[in-house]
Amino acid sequence: MAHVRGHYRKNGSYVRPHTRRVKGPSTSAREAVRRTTVPRPRPDPGATTHVRGHYRNGHYVRPHRRRISAPLAVATGGGGLLLLIFVLLALFGGGGA
């Protein structure tokens, strides 16, 4: 059980002093569990890019990293295969009269 002192809420109403039930284990017990937990290996995120902070729909989006989708990854560096196909078609598919 935890004792709560009287206080004012944001809306201006007063909360009288009372005792409330504490949910879950104590803080020290949670920290002990957190320290003994073995972190799981994270999967390889693949190709990522850095996104600068910006405003979207009137809200600020903090800088972060995001995954590059497959079509964008091909457009940024995987276009060599497409060029090779065009060169082979030009060499062997050359029609003539």
C-alpha positions in Angstrom: 0.0 0.0 0.0 1.2 3.5 -0.8 0.1 6.7 0.8 -0.8 9.5 -1.6 -0.7 13.1 -0.3 -3.4 15.6 -1.2 -2.8 17.5 -4.4 -4.4 19.5 -7.1 -4.9 18.1 -10.6 -4.3 19.9 -13.8 -8.0 20.8 -14.1 -7.9 22.4 -10.7 -9.8 19.8 -8.7 -8.4 18.8 -5.3 -7.6 15.1 -4.5 -7.8 14.3 -0.8 -5.0 12.3 0.8 -5.6 8.5 0.5 -3.9 5.1 0.4 -3.7 3.2 -2.8 -2.7 -0.3 -3.8 0.6 -0.7 -5.5 0.4 -2.7 -8.7 3.0 -5.3 -9.5 6.3 -6.0 -7.9 8.3 -3.3 -6.2 10.8 -1.2 -8.2 13.8 -3.0 -6.9 12.3 -6.4 -7.9 11.5 -5.1 -11.4 15.1 -3.9 -11.8 16.5 -7.2 -10.6 14.4 -9.0 -13.3 15.5 -6.5 -15.9 19.2 -7.1 -15.1 18.9 -10.9 -15.2 17.0 -11.0 -18.5 19.1 -12.1 -21.4 18.6 -9.8 -24.4 17.2 -11.5 -27.5 19.3 -11.1 -30.7 17.8 -8.6 -33.0 17.2 -9.5 -36.7 19.3 -7.8 -39.3 17.4 -4.6 -40.2 18.6 -4.8 -43.8 19.1 -1.6 -45.8 18.3 1.5 -43.7 18.5 5.2 -44.2 18.6 8.3 -41.9 15.5 10.5 -41.8 16.0 14.1 -40.7 13.6 15.7 -38.3 10.6 17.3 -40.0 7.0 18.4 -39.6 4.2 16.2 -40.8 0.5 17.2 -40.5 1.5 20.0 -38.0 3.5 17.6 -35.7 7.2 17.4 -35.4 8.7 14.0 -36.3 12.1 13.4 -34.6 15.1 12.2 -36.6 15.3 8.4 -36.9 16.4 5.5 -39.0 14.0 3.6 -41.2 14.1 0.6 -43.5 14.4 1.0 -47.2 11.7 -0.8 -49.1 12.7 -3.3 -51.8 11.8 -1.1 -54.8 13.6 1.9 -53.3 16.7 -0.3 -52.6 16.8 -1.4 -56.2 16.4 2.2 -57.4 19.3 3.4 -55.2 21.9 0.7 -56.1 20.5 -2.4 -57.6 19.9 -1.1 -61.1 23.0 -2.8 -62.6 21.0 -5.9 -63.5 18.5 -3.9 -65.5 21.4 -2.2 -67.4 22.9 -5.6 -68.2 19.6 -6.8 -69.6 19.3 -3.8 -71.9 22.9 -4.3 -73.1 22.2 -8.0 -73.9 19.0 -7.2 -75.7 20.8 -4.6 -77.8 23.6 -7.0 -78.7 21.6 -10.1 -79.5 18.2 -8.7 -80.3 19.3 -6.3 -83.0 17.0 -6.6 -85.8 17.7 -5.6 -89.2 16.4 -5.3 -92.7 
